[in-house]
Amino acid sequence: MPALLPILKAVADETRYNLVELLLAHDFCVQALAQRLQVSESAVSQHLKVLREAGVVRGEKRGYFTHYQVDRDLLKQAAAQLAALAETPPASRECKEHFADAHCCKGKENNCC
């Protein structure tokens, strides 16, 4: 399983999220992405670097240009990890009371946990 946090951090930026959306539809080079997003090529390159380091995208050299594509398997694995996280059952009442007694809420009048 991939490390989820770097992937989430990488796609949390709106421009990087938009890059991923574009690259899911079609492979593009930096110039084409810059035109479509109406940002500079250097900005696109910096955003792609973050996405590459997280493993979300990879580049393929085609002649003079590098075309980027999304690692769909990585996105699917990350989505599965998020889905599994959402399925974590809530703690029982006894567990919540034990946690409150043993930690931050001990001695407080209102239950902050």
Secondary structure, 3 states (H helix, E strand, C coil): CCCHHHHHHHHHCHHHHHHHHHHHHCCEEHHHHHHHHCCCHHHHHHHHHHHHHCCCEEEEEECCEEEEEECHHHHHHHHHHHHHHHCCCCCCHHHHHHHHHHCCCCCCCCCCC
